[in-house]
Amino acid sequence: MKTVLVAVAVAVAGCAAAPGVVPAPDGTLIAMRRGAYLTDATGPLRVQALKDADAYCAARKKRANVIRSREIPAISHWPEAEVSFTCE
């Protein structure tokens, strides 16, 4: 049982912080970060999402143009930060 709990904890922690950039229906891109713990602050998550957006565009030899960002505190779910952007 202890092994199962450790495996689940590692899986959740690994998934929670995984970066990713996905296309949005409106033609922009979205970089989102989710906290690994309910107590994580959203500010550092937003900063990391901004870095993800910069890295995504830099890999395409462009610059990130942030359209909007939002922070979602942990209220019955994991804390999140989301950045909508385009590459120019």
CNS distance restraints for C-alpha pairs under 8 A (distance, minus, plus):
assign (resid   1 and name CA) (resid   5 and name CA) 6.40 0.50 0.50
assign (resid   2 and name CA) (resid   6 and name CA) 6.30 0.50 0.50
assign (resid   3 and name CA) (resid   7 and name CA) 6.14 0.50 0.50
assign (resid   4 and name CA) (resid   8 and name CA) 6.15 0.50 0.50
assign (resid   5 and name CA) (resid   9 and name CA) 6.11 0.50 0.50
assign (resid   6 and name CA) (resid  10 and name CA) 6.18 0.50 0.50
assign (resid   7 and name CA) (resid  11 and name CA) 6.15 0.50 0.50
assign (resid   8 and name CA) (resid  12 and name CA) 6.11 0.50 0.50
assign (resid   9 and name CA) (resid  13 and name CA) 6.11 0.50 0.50
assign (resid  10 and name CA) (resid  14 and name CA) 6.02 0.50 0.50
assign (resid  11 and name CA) (resid  15 and name CA) 6.17 0.50 0.50
assign (resid  12 and name CA) (resid  16 and name CA) 5.90 0.50 0.50
assign (resid  12 and name CA) (resid  36 and name CA) 7.47 0.50 0.50
assign (resid  13 and name CA) (resid  17 and name CA) 6.66 0.50 0.50
assign (resid  13 and name CA) (resid  36 and name CA) 5.20 0.50 0.50
assign (resid  13 and name CA) (resid  37 and name CA) 7.90 0.50 0.50
assign (resid  14 and name CA) (resid  18 and name CA) 6.44 0.50 0.50
assign (resid  14 and name CA) (resid  36 and name CA) 7.85 0.50 0.50
assign (resid  16 and name CA) (resid  33 and name CA) 7.71 0.50 0.50
assign (resid  16 and name CA) (resid  34 and name CA) 5.33 0.50 0.50
assign (resid  16 and name CA) (resid  35 and name CA) 5.79 0.50 0.50
assign (resid  16 and name CA) (resid  36 and name CA) 4.90 0.50 0.50
assign (resid  17 and name CA) (resid  33 and name CA) 6.18 0.50 0.50
assign (resid  17 and name CA) (resid  34 and name CA) 5.54 0.50 0.50
assign (resid  17 and name CA) (resid  35 and name CA) 5.93 0.50 0.50
assign (resid  17 and name CA) (resid  36 and name CA) 5.85 0.50 0.50
assign (resid  18 and name CA) (resid  33 and name CA) 7.04 0.50 0.50
assign (resid  18 and name CA) (resid  34 and name CA) 7.69 0.50 0.50
assign (resid  19 and name CA) (resid  31 and name CA) 7.38 0.50 0.50
assign (resid  19 and name CA) (resid  32 and name CA) 6.69 0.50 0.50
assign (resid  19 and name CA) (resid  33 and name CA) 6.03 0.50 0.50
assign (resid  19 and name CA) (resid  49 and name CA) 7.65 0.50 0.50
assign (resid  19 and name CA) (resid  52 and name CA) 7.13 0.50 0.50
assign (resid  20 and name CA) (resid  31 and name CA) 5.88 0.50 0.50
assign (resid  20 and name CA) (resid  32 and name CA) 6.46 0.50 0.50
assign (resid  20 and name CA) (resid  33 and name CA) 7.80 0.50 0.50
assign (resid  20 and name CA) (resid  52 and name CA) 7.56 0.50 0.50
assign (resid  21 and name CA) (resid  29 and name CA) 6.57 0.50 0.50
assign (resid  21 and name CA) (resid  30 and name CA) 5.45 0.50 0.50
assign (resid  21 and name CA) (resid  31 and name CA) 4.54 0.50 0.50
assign (resid  21 and name CA) (resid  32 and name CA) 7.02 0.50 0.50
assign (resid  21 and name CA) (resid  52 and name CA) 7.53 0.50 0.50
assign (resid  21 and name CA) (resid  53 and name CA) 7.34 0.50 0.50
assign (resid  21 and name CA) (resid  56 and name CA) 7.57 0.50 0.50
assign (resid  22 and name CA) (resid  29 and name CA) 5.68 0.50 0.50
assign (resid  22 and name CA) (resid  30 and name CA) 5.33 0.50 0.50
assign (resid  22 and name CA) (resid  31 and name CA) 6.70 0.50 0.50
assign (resid  23 and name CA) (resid  27 and name CA) 6.68 0.50 0.50
assign (resid  23 and name CA) (resid  28 and name CA) 6.10 0.50 0.50
assign (resid  23 and name CA) (resid  29 and name CA) 4.43 0.50 0.50
assign (resid  23 and name CA) (resid  30 and name CA) 6.14 0.50 0.50
assign (resid  24 and name CA) (resid  28 and name CA) 5.36 0.50 0.50
assign (resid  24 and name CA) (resid  29 and name CA) 5.45 0.50 0.50
assign (resid  24 and name CA) (resid  30 and name CA) 6.42 0.50 0.50
assign (resid  28 and name CA) (resid  84 and name CA) 6.37 0.50 0.50
assign (resid  28 and name CA) (resid  85 and name CA) 5.64 0.50 0.50
assign (resid  28 and name CA) (resid  86 and name CA) 5.37 0.50 0.50
assign (resid  29 and name CA) (resid  84 and name CA) 5.57 0.50 0.50
assign (resid  29 and name CA) (resid  85 and name CA) 5.24 0.50 0.50
assign (resid  29 and name CA) (resid  86 and name CA) 5.92 0.50 0.50
assign (resid  30 and name CA) (resid  53 and name CA) 7.87 0.50 0.50
assign (resid  30 and name CA) (resid  82 and name CA) 6.73 0.50 0.50
assign (resid  30 and name CA) (resid  83 and name CA) 5.55 0.50 0.50
assign (resid  30 and name CA) (resid  84 and name CA) 4.51 0.50 0.50
assign (resid  30 and name CA) (resid  85 and name CA) 6.32 0.50 0.50
assign (resid  31 and name CA) (resid  49 and name CA) 5.39 0.50 0.50
assign (resid  31 and name CA) (resid  50 and name CA) 7.35 0.50 0.50
assign (resid  31 and name CA) (resid  52 and name CA) 6.44 0.50 0.50
assign (resid  31 and name CA) (resid  53 and name CA) 6.01 0.50 0.50
assign (resid  31 and name CA) (resid  82 and name CA) 5.78 0.50 0.50
assign (resid  31 and name CA) (resid  83 and name CA) 5.21 0.50 0.50
assign (resid  31 and name CA) (resid  84 and name CA) 6.58 0.50 0.50
assign (resid  32 and name CA) (resid  46 and name CA) 8.00 0.50 0.50
assign (resid  32 and name CA) (resid  49 and name CA) 5.62 0.50 0.50
assign (resid  32 and name CA) (resid  80 and name CA) 7.14 0.50 0.50
assign (resid  32 and name CA) (resid  81 and name CA) 5.74 0.50 0.50
assign (resid  32 and name CA) (resid  82 and name CA) 4.38 0.50 0.50
assign (resid  32 and name CA) (resid  83 and name CA) 6.37 0.50 0.50
assign (resid  33 and name CA) (resid  45 and name CA) 5.65 0.50 0.50
assign (resid  33 and name CA) (resid  46 and name CA) 7.13 0.50 0.50
assign (resid  33 and name CA) (resid  48 and name CA) 7.13 0.50 0.50
assign (resid  33 and name CA) (resid  49 and name CA) 5.77 0.50 0.50
assign (resid  33 and name CA) (resid  80 and name CA) 5.67 0.50 0.50
assign (resid  33 and name CA) (resid  81 and name CA) 5.40 0.50 0.50
assign (resid  33 and name CA) (resid  82 and name CA) 6.52 0.50 0.50
assign (resid  34 and name CA) (resid  45 and name CA) 6.90 0.50 0.50
assign (resid  34 and name CA) (resid  78 and name CA) 6.44 0.50 0.50
assign (resid  34 and name CA) (resid  79 and name CA) 5.76 0.50 0.50
assign (resid  34 and name CA) (resid  80 and name CA) 4.32 0.50 0.50
assign (resid  34 and name CA) (resid  81 and name CA) 6.54 0.50 0.50
assign (resid  35 and name CA) (resid  40 and name CA) 5.61 0.50 0.50
assign (resid  35 and name CA) (resid  41 and name CA) 7.74 0.50 0.50
assign (resid  35 and name CA) (resid  42 and name CA) 7.67 0.50 0.50
assign (resid  35 and name CA) (resid  45 and name CA) 6.95 0.50 0.50
assign (resid  35 and name CA) (resid  78 and name CA) 5.93 0.50 0.50
assign (resid  35 and name CA) (resid  79 and name CA) 5.23 0.50 0.50
assign (resid  35 and name CA) (resid  80 and name CA) 6.08 0.50 0.50
assign (resid  36 and name CA) (resid  40 and name CA) 7.00 0.50 0.50
assign (resid  36 and name CA) (resid  78 and name CA) 7.32 0.50 0.50
assign (resid  37 and name CA) (resid  78 and name CA) 6.73 0.50 0.50
assign (resid  37 and name CA) (resid  79 and name CA) 7.74 0.50 0.50
assign (resid  38 and name CA) (resid  74 and name CA) 5.67 0.50 0.50
assign (resid  38 and name CA) (resid  77 and name CA) 7.28 0.50 0.50
assign (resid  38 and name CA) (resid  78 and name CA) 5.38 0.50 0.50
assign (resid  38 and name CA) (resid  79 and name CA) 6.28 0.50 0.50
assign (resid  39 and name CA) (resid  74 and name CA) 7.31 0.50 0.50
assign (resid  39 and name CA) (resid  79 and name CA) 7.88 0.50 0.50
assign (resid  40 and name CA) (resid  79 and name CA) 6.59 0.50 0.50
assign (resid  41 and name CA) (resid  45 and name CA) 7.13 0.50 0.50
assign (resid  41 and name CA) (resid  73 and name CA) 7.53 0.50 0.50
assign (resid  41 and name CA) (resid  79 and name CA) 7.21 0.50 0.50
assign (resid  42 and name CA) (resid  46 and name CA) 6.20 0.50 0.50
assign (resid  42 and name CA) (resid  71 and name CA) 5.76 0.50 0.50
assign (resid  42 and name CA) (resid  72 and name CA) 6.89 0.50 0.50
assign (resid  42 and name CA) (resid  73 and name CA) 6.34 0.50 0.50
assign (resid  42 and name CA) (resid  79 and name CA) 6.21 0.50 0.50
assign (resid  42 and name CA) (resid  80 and name CA) 6.17 0.50 0.50
assign (resid  42 and name CA) (resid  81 and name CA) 6.04 0.50 0.50
assign (resid  43 and name CA) (resid  47 and name CA) 6.38 0.50 0.50
assign (resid  43 and name CA) (resid  71 and name CA) 7.35 0.50 0.50
assign (resid  43 and name CA) (resid  81 and name CA) 7.73 0.50 0.50
assign (resid  44 and name CA) (resid  48 and name CA) 6.21 0.50 0.50
assign (resid  45 and name CA) (resid  49 and name CA) 6.20 0.50 0.50
assign (resid  45 and name CA) (resid  80 and name CA) 6.78 0.50 0.50
assign (resid  45 and name CA) (resid  81 and name CA) 5.54 0.50 0.50
assign (resid  46 and name CA) (resid  50 and name CA) 6.18 0.50 0.50
assign (resid  46 and name CA) (resid  69 and name CA) 7.66 0.50 0.50
assign (resid  46 and name CA) (resid  70 and name CA) 7.68 0.50 0.50
assign (resid  46 and name CA) (resid  71 and name CA) 6.82 0.50 0.50
assign (resid  46 and name CA) (resid  80 and name CA) 7.93 0.50 0.50
assign (resid  46 and name CA) (resid  81 and name CA) 4.87 0.50 0.50
assign (resid  46 and name CA) (resid  82 and name CA) 6.53 0.50 0.50
assign (resid  46 and name CA) (resid  83 and name CA) 7.24 0.50 0.50
assign (resid  47 and name CA) (resid  51 and name CA) 6.31 0.50 0.50
assign (resid  48 and name CA) (resid  52 and name CA) 6.18 0.50 0.50
assign (resid  49 and name CA) (resid  53 and name CA) 6.26 0.50 0.50
assign (resid  49 and name CA) (resid  81 and name CA) 6.94 0.50 0.50
assign (resid  49 and name CA) (resid  82 and name CA) 6.56 0.50 0.50
assign (resid  49 and name CA) (resid  83 and name CA) 6.24 0.50 0.50
assign (resid  50 and name CA) (resid  54 and name CA) 6.23 0.50 0.50
assign (resid  50 and name CA) (resid  83 and name CA) 6.52 0.50 0.50
assign (resid  51 and name CA) (resid  55 and name CA) 6.07 0.50 0.50
assign (resid  52 and name CA) (resid  56 and name CA) 6.05 0.50 0.50
assign (resid  53 and name CA) (resid  57 and name CA) 6.30 0.50 0.50
assign (resid  53 and name CA) (resid  64 and name CA) 6.18 0.50 0.50
assign (resid  53 and name CA) (resid  83 and name CA) 7.65 0.50 0.50
assign (resid  53 and name CA) (resid  85 and name CA) 7.19 0.50 0.50
assign (resid  54 and name CA) (resid  58 and name CA) 5.93 0.50 0.50
assign (resid  54 and name CA) (resid  63 and name CA) 6.61 0.50 0.50
assign (resid  54 and name CA) (resid  64 and name CA) 5.34 0.50 0.50
assign (resid  55 and name CA) (resid  59 and name CA) 6.10 0.50 0.50
assign (resid  56 and name CA) (resid  60 and name CA) 6.95 0.50 0.50
assign (resid  57 and name CA) (resid  61 and name CA) 6.37 0.50 0.50
assign (resid  57 and name CA) (resid  62 and name CA) 5.00 0.50 0.50
assign (resid  57 and name CA) (resid  63 and name CA) 5.40 0.50 0.50
assign (resid  57 and name CA) (resid  64 and name CA) 5.63 0.50 0.50
assign (resid  57 and name CA) (resid  87 and name CA) 5.43 0.50 0.50
assign (resid  57 and name CA) (resid  88 and name CA) 7.88 0.50 0.50
assign (resid  58 and name CA) (resid  62 and name CA) 5.22 0.50 0.50
assign (resid  58 and name CA) (resid  63 and name CA) 6.06 0.50 0.50
assign (resid  58 and name CA) (resid  64 and name CA) 7.80 0.50 0.50
assign (resid  62 and name CA) (resid  87 and name CA) 5.75 0.50 0.50
assign (resid  62 and name CA) (resid  88 and name CA) 5.33 0.50 0.50
assign (resid  63 and name CA) (resid  87 and name CA) 5.46 0.50 0.50
assign (resid  63 and name CA) (resid  88 and name CA) 5.33 0.50 0.50
assign (resid  64 and name CA) (resid  85 and name CA) 6.37 0.50 0.50
assign (resid  64 and name CA) (resid  86 and name CA) 5.85 0.50 0.50
assign (resid  64 and name CA) (resid  87 and name CA) 4.73 0.50 0.50
assign (resid  64 and name CA) (resid  88 and name CA) 6.39 0.50 0.50
assign (resid  65 and name CA) (resid  85 and name CA) 5.37 0.50 0.50
assign (resid  65 and name CA) (resid  86 and name CA) 5.24 0.50 0.50
assign (resid  65 and name CA) (resid  87 and name CA) 6.00 0.50 0.50
assign (resid  65 and name CA) (resid  88 and name CA) 6.71 0.50 0.50
assign (resid  66 and name CA) (resid  83 and name CA) 6.97 0.50 0.50
assign (resid  66 and name CA) (resid  84 and name CA) 6.03 0.50 0.50
assign (resid  66 and name CA) (resid  85 and name CA) 4.28 0.50 0.50
assign (resid  66 and name CA) (resid  86 and name CA) 6.65 0.50 0.50
assign (resid  67 and name CA) (resid  83 and name CA) 7.65 0.50 0.50
assign (resid  67 and name CA) (resid  84 and name CA) 5.45 0.50 0.50
assign (resid  67 and name CA) (resid  85 and name CA) 5.02 0.50 0.50
assign (resid  67 and name CA) (resid  86 and name CA) 7.35 0.50 0.50
assign (resid  68 and name CA) (resid  83 and name CA) 6.00 0.50 0.50
assign (resid  68 and name CA) (resid  84 and name CA) 5.31 0.50 0.50
assign (resid  68 and name CA) (resid  85 and name CA) 7.07 0.50 0.50
assign (resid  69 and name CA) (resid  81 and name CA) 7.39 0.50 0.50
assign (resid  69 and name CA) (resid  82 and name CA) 5.55 0.50 0.50
assign (resid  69 and name CA) (resid  83 and name CA) 4.29 0.50 0.50
assign (resid  69 and name CA) (resid  84 and name CA) 6.07 0.50 0.50
assign (resid  70 and name CA) (resid  81 and name CA) 5.74 0.50 0.50
assign (resid  70 and name CA) (resid  82 and name CA) 5.39 0.50 0.50
assign (resid  70 and name CA) (resid  83 and name CA) 6.63 0.50 0.50
assign (resid  71 and name CA) (resid  79 and name CA) 7.79 0.50 0.50
assign (resid  71 and name CA) (resid  80 and name CA) 5.92 0.50 0.50
assign (resid  71 and name CA) (resid  81 and name CA) 4.33 0.50 0.50
assign (resid  71 and name CA) (resid  82 and name CA) 6.45 0.50 0.50
assign (resid  72 and name CA) (resid  79 and name CA) 5.65 0.50 0.50
assign (resid  72 and name CA) (resid  80 and name CA) 4.99 0.50 0.50
assign (resid  72 and name CA) (resid  81 and name CA) 5.98 0.50 0.50
assign (resid  73 and name CA) (resid  78 and name CA) 7.53 0.50 0.50
assign (resid  73 and name CA) (resid  79 and name CA) 4.70 0.50 0.50
assign (resid  73 and name CA) (resid  80 and name CA) 6.52 0.50 0.50
assign (resid  74 and name CA) (resid  78 and name CA) 5.09 0.50 0.50
assign (resid  74 and name CA) (resid  79 and name CA) 4.24 0.50 0.50
assign (resid  74 and name CA) (resid  80 and name CA) 7.58 0.50 0.50
assign (resid  75 and name CA) (resid  79 and name CA) 7.66 0.50 0.50
